Amino acid sequence: MEKDRIIEEGNLYEHFTFEADAGQKPLRVDKFLINRIENLSRNKIQIAAKSGFIFVNETSVKPNFKIKPKDVVKVTLPHPPFENLLKSEKIPLNVVFEDDHLIVINKEAGLVVHPGHGNYSGTLVNALLYHFKNLPVNSNERPGLVHRLDKETSGLILVAKSNLAMKSLADQFYNKTINRTYQALVWGNVQKDNGTINANIARDLKNRLKMFVYADNEIGKKAITHYKVIERFGYVTLIECNLETGRTHQIRVHMKHIGHTLFNDERYGGNIILKGTKFSKYKQFIDNCFKILPRQALHAKTIGFKHPLNQKKMVFTSDLPEDISQVLKKWRTYSKHKDFL
């Protein structure tokens, strides 16, 4: 997919381009696009088509047009001006540490990190602009951000307050000297007590909202995840992951790749029973867990880095949030039953 932002007659637009793969079955263009552009409703796609903003092989099409193999689909969507995206909003933040150069925040699950299509407000960036003044911007014009977490991932995120910090922390991420550990509950009994996943990651050709592991080293970006088992519950396992690289959805797609999808990770199929029998009591138990934890079971637990000013090593740790803790407690109790294992 190619994506560009351009200004036409004073208005900002996002342009997306997709090519259907060789095995593409006939599919309505609105359904084709809804799986490829995050936070885009079918209604908005239909409006774009009726307005003449969706093209297949350079020809404007209606929402019900059927996509065929190798078709090139282009769509133009109106995008709010940057000044609207970057407005300040009074959103509470859990600040773990702050000085003149940086901030460490314990992000709640559900909070989007930066504005984007479908999330023009209510993000961490909007909150940062309210609570902190004169934040430096990164290369993508995002104030303070040196890395990100997925919307439904909870835990620690590092923010730069000064230009010195922005450059130093960005360099540390680039040089892979920042230490980040995550805890995740995954489906299945992870056999090895520890291991390393070294596998390239790129966009899934069939669903652009997902990432995929490619065996060809020429495709995608290098991604390395180290993991170790913390606790076993029979049908699920609590693990800790240390990231050597920081790719989109890295832990989620790497663990799926080795057969251990994150618990209740809807995007990667973890929101159904993947291990264990589906008898009624067990299914009810899983459904109750999903209600308590309506997101992927992933928490950014630890972050360690050198302070930009004095190079002092700093390490911060965050306790597991209540939703994950409650589910772990239920699994500890349930896994003790002999009939279960």
C-alpha positions in Angstrom: 0.0 0.0 0.0 1.1 3.5 -0.7 -0.2 6.3 1.4 0.3 10.1 0.9 -1.0 13.3 2.3 -1.3 16.2 0.0 -2.8 19.6 0.0 -5.3 20.5 -2.7 -6.9 23.9 -2.8 -6.3 24.4 0.9 -7.6 21.0 2.0 -5.6 18.1 3.3 -6.3 14.6 1.8 -5.0 11.1 2.4 -4.4 9.0 -0.7 -4.3 5.2 -0.5 -3.2 2.8 -3.2 -3.6 -1.0 -3.1 -3.0 -3.8 -5.5 -5.2 -6.9 -5.2 -3.1 -10.1 -5.1 -3.1 -12.7 -7.8 -5.4 -14.9 -5.8 -8.0 -12.3 -5.1 -11.6 -13.6 -5.3 -14.3 -11.2 -6.7 -15.1 -8.8 -3.8 -17.0 -5.6 -3.5 -14.6 -2.6 -3.4 -16.1 -1.3 -0.2 -15.5 -4.6 1.6 -12.0 -4.8 0.0 -11.1 -1.4 1.5 -12.6 -1.8 4.9 -10.0 -4.5 5.6 -7.2 -2.3 4.5 -7.7 1.1 6.0 -7.8 1.3 9.8 -10.8 3.0 11.6 -12.7 3.5 8.3 -16.4 2.8 8.3 -18.2 1.2 5.3 -20.4 4.3 5.2 -17.5 6.6 4.6 -16.2 4.3 1.9 -19.6 4.4 0.2 -19.7 8.2 0.4 -16.2 8.4 -1.1 -17.2 6.1 -4.0 -20.4 8.1 -4.7 -18.3 11.3 -4.7 -16.0 9.8 -7.3 -13.0 9.3 -5.0 -12.5 5.6 -5.5 -10.8 4.4 -8.6 -10.0 0.9 -9.9 -7.4 0.8 -12.7 -7.8 4.6 -13.0 -11.6 4.4 -13.5 -14.1 5.8 -10.9 -16.3 3.0 -9.5 -19.4 2.5 -7.3 -19.3 0.8 -3.9 -20.6 -2.5 -5.3 -17.8 -2.8 -8.0 -16.1 -6.2 -7.8 -12.4 -6.3 -7.3 -10.4 -8.9 -9.4 -6.8 -10.2 -9.2 -4.1 -7.5 -9.7 -6.6 -4.6 -9.8 -5.1 -1.4 -8.6 -7.4 0.4 -6.2 -7.0 4.1 -5.3 -9.0 6.1 -2.8 -8.9 9.7 -1.6 -10.3 10.6 1.8 -10.6 14.1 3.3 -8.3 14.5 6.3 -8.6 17.2 9.0 -5.9 19.9 8.9 -2.9 19.2 11.1 -3.9 22.1 13.4 -7.1 20.2 14.1 -5.3 16.9 14.7 -3.0 18.5 17.1 -5.4 20.4 19.4 -4.9 20.0 23.2 -7.5 18.0 25.2 -8.0 17.7 28.9 -7.4 13.9 29.2 -5.9 12.5 32.4 -2.5 10.9 32.3 -0.8 8.6 34.7 2.7 10.2 34.9 5.3 7.8 36.4 8.2 10.2 36.1 8.9 13.7 34.7 11.8 16.1 34.6 12.9 18.9 32.2 13.8 16.5 29.4 11.4 13.5 29.5 8.2 11.9 30.7 7.4 8.3 31.5 3.6 7.6 31.2 1.7 4.5 32.2 -0.8 4.3 29.3 -4.2 2.8 29.8 -5.5 0.2 27.3 -7.9 1.9 24.8 -5.9 5.1 24.5 -4.7 5.8 20.9 -1.2 7.2 20.9 -1.4 9.7 18.1 -4.1 11.1 15.8 -4.8 9.3 12.5 -7.6 8.3 10.3 -10.7 7.7 12.4 -8.9 8.9 15.6 -8.7 12.7 15.2 -9.1 13.4 18.9 -8.9 11.8 22.3 -5.3 10.5 21.8 -2.2 10.6 23.9 -0.8 13.4 21.8 -3.9 15.5 22.4 -3.4 14.9 26.1 0.3 15.7 26.0 -0.4 19.1 24.4 -2.7 19.9 27.2 -0.4 18.9 30.1 3.0 19.9 28.7 4.1 22.9 26.7 6.6 23.3 23.9 7.1 19.7 23.2 9.6 18.9 20.4 8.2 17.2 17.3 9.6 14.1 15.7 10.0 13.5 11.9 6.3 12.8 11.6 5.3 16.0 13.3 4.1 14.2 16.4 4.9 16.1 19.6 7.1 14.3 22.1 6.8 10.8 20.6 9.9 8.6 20.3 8.0 5.3 20.1 4.4 4.0 20.3 2.1 1.4 21.8 -0.9 -0.2 20.1 -4.2 1.2 21.2 -5.2 -1.8 23.3 -1.8 -2.4 24.7 -1.3 -1.0 28.2 1.9 0.1 29.9 4.9 2.4 29.9 5.6 4.8 27.1 8.5 7.3 26.9 8.0 10.9 25.8 10.6 13.6 25.0 10.2 17.1 26.4 13.3 18.7 25.0 15.1 18.6 21.6 18.1 17.0 23.4 15.9 14.2 24.7 14.2 13.8 21.3 17.5 13.2 19.5 19.1 11.1 22.3 16.1 8.8 22.8 15.6 8.4 19.1 19.2 7.4 18.7 18.9 4.9 21.6 15.9 3.3 19.9 17.8 3.2 16.6 20.9 1.7 18.2 18.7 -0.8 20.1 20.1 0.2 23.5 16.7 0.9 25.1 15.4 -2.1 27.1 11.7 -2.9 26.8 10.0 -5.9 28.4 6.4 -6.9 28.0 4.2 -9.5 29.6 1.6 -11.4 27.6 -0.9 -14.2 28.1 -0.8 -16.4 25.0 -2.8 -19.4 23.9 -1.2 -22.8 24.3 1.5 -24.4 26.5 4.8 -22.8 25.3 7.2 -25.8 25.3 10.5 -24.0 25.7 11.2 -22.0 28.9 12.8 -19.4 26.7 13.6 -18.7 23.1 14.2 -16.1 20.4 12.0 -15.4 17.3 14.0 -13.9 14.4 11.6 -13.3 11.6 11.0 -10.5 9.2 7.7 -8.7 9.5 5.7 -6.8 6.8 2.1 -5.9 6.0 -0.2 -8.8 5.3 -1.0 -8.8 1.6 -4.6 -9.9 2.2 -5.4 -7.6 5.1 -3.4 -4.4 5.4 -4.5 -3.9 9.0 -2.4 -7.0 10.0 1.3 -7.8 9.9 2.7 -11.1 8.7 5.9 -13.1 9.1 7.7 -13.7 5.8 10.3 -16.4 5.3 12.0 -14.4 2.5 14.6 -12.1 4.2 14.2 -9.7 1.3 10.6 -9.0 2.3 9.7 -6.8 5.3 11.9 -5.5 8.2 14.1 -7.5 10.5 12.4 -8.2 13.8 13.7 -10.0 16.9 11.8 -11.0 20.0 13.3 -12.8 23.0 10.8 -14.5 25.3 10.7 -16.6 28.5 7.9 -18.4 30.3 6.7 -16.9 33.6 3.8 -19.1 34.4 2.0 -22.1 32.8 -1.8 -22.7 33.0 -2.2 -25.7 30.7 -4.1 -24.1 27.8 -2.5 -20.7 28.1 0.9 -19.4 29.2 2.1 -16.1 30.8 5.3 -15.0 29.1 7.7 -12.1 29.2 9.1 -10.6 25.9 12.1 -8.5 25.4 12.2 -6.5 22.2 15.4 -6.2 20.3 13.5 -4.4 17.5 10.3 -2.4 17.6 8.1 -3.3 14.6 4.3 -2.8 14.4 2.5 -5.6 16.2 5.8 -7.4 16.7 5.0 -9.5 19.7 1.5 -10.2 18.5 2.5 -11.4 15.1 5.7 -13.2 16.3 3.8 -15.2 18.9 1.1 -16.1 16.4 3.9 -17.2 14.0 5.1 -19.8 16.5 1.6 -21.0 17.3 0.9 -19.0 20.4 -1.5 -16.2 19.5 -2.1 -13.6 22.3 -5.2 -14.3 24.4 -8.2 -12.3 23.1 -6.2 -10.7 20.3 -9.1 -10.2 17.9 -7.0 -9.0 15.0 -4.9 -12.2 15.0 -7.6 -14.7 15.9 -7.0 -14.9 19.6 -10.6 -14.0 20.5 -11.8 -17.6 20.0 -11.0 -20.8 21.8 -7.7 -22.0 20.3 -6.7 -24.5 22.9 -8.8 -26.8 25.0 -12.1 -28.6 24.5 -15.2 -26.5 23.8 -17.5 -28.1 26.4 -20.0 -25.7 27.9 -18.3 -24.9 31.2 -15.0 -24.3 29.6 -16.5 -22.1 26.9 -18.3 -20.1 29.6 -15.1 -19.7 31.5 -13.3 -18.3 28.4 -16.2 -16.0 27.6 -16.0 -14.6 31.2 -12.3 -14.1 30.8 -12.9 -12.2 27.5 -15.5 -10.0 29.2 -13.0 -9.1 32.0 -10.2 -8.5 29.4 -11.8 -7.2 26.2 -8.5 -6.7 24.5 -5.2 -8.5 23.7 -3.5 -9.6 26.9 -0.3 -7.5 26.4 1.3 -5.0 28.8 4.5 -2.9 28.4 5.9 -3.7 31.8 9.5 -2.3 31.9 11.5 0.4 30.0 15.1 1.2 30.6 17.3 3.9 28.9 20.1 6.3 29.5 19.1 9.8 30.6 19.8 12.2 27.7 21.5 14.8 29.9 23.8 12.8 32.2 23.7 9.3 30.6 22.5 7.8 33.9 20.8 4.5 33.5 17.0 4.7 34.3 14.6 1.8 34.6 10.9 2.0 35.2 8.4 -0.8 35.9 4.6 -1.0 35.8 2.4 -3.5 37.5 0.0 -5.5 35.5 -3.4 -3.7 35.1 -6.4 -5.0 36.9 -8.0 -6.6 33.8 -5.0 -8.9 33.1 -4.4 -9.6 36.8 -8.0 -10.7 37.2 -7.8 -13.1 34.3 -4.5 -14.5 35.5 -6.2 -15.1 38.9 -9.1 -17.0 37.2 -6.6 -19.1 35.2 -4.6 -20.0 38.4 -7.8 -21.3 40.0 -9.2 -23.0 37.0 -6.0 -24.8 36.0 -5.9 -26.6 39.3 -8.8 -28.7 38.4 -7.7 -32.2 37.3 -10.4 -32.5 34.7 -9.2 -29.3 33.1 -5.7 -30.6 32.3 
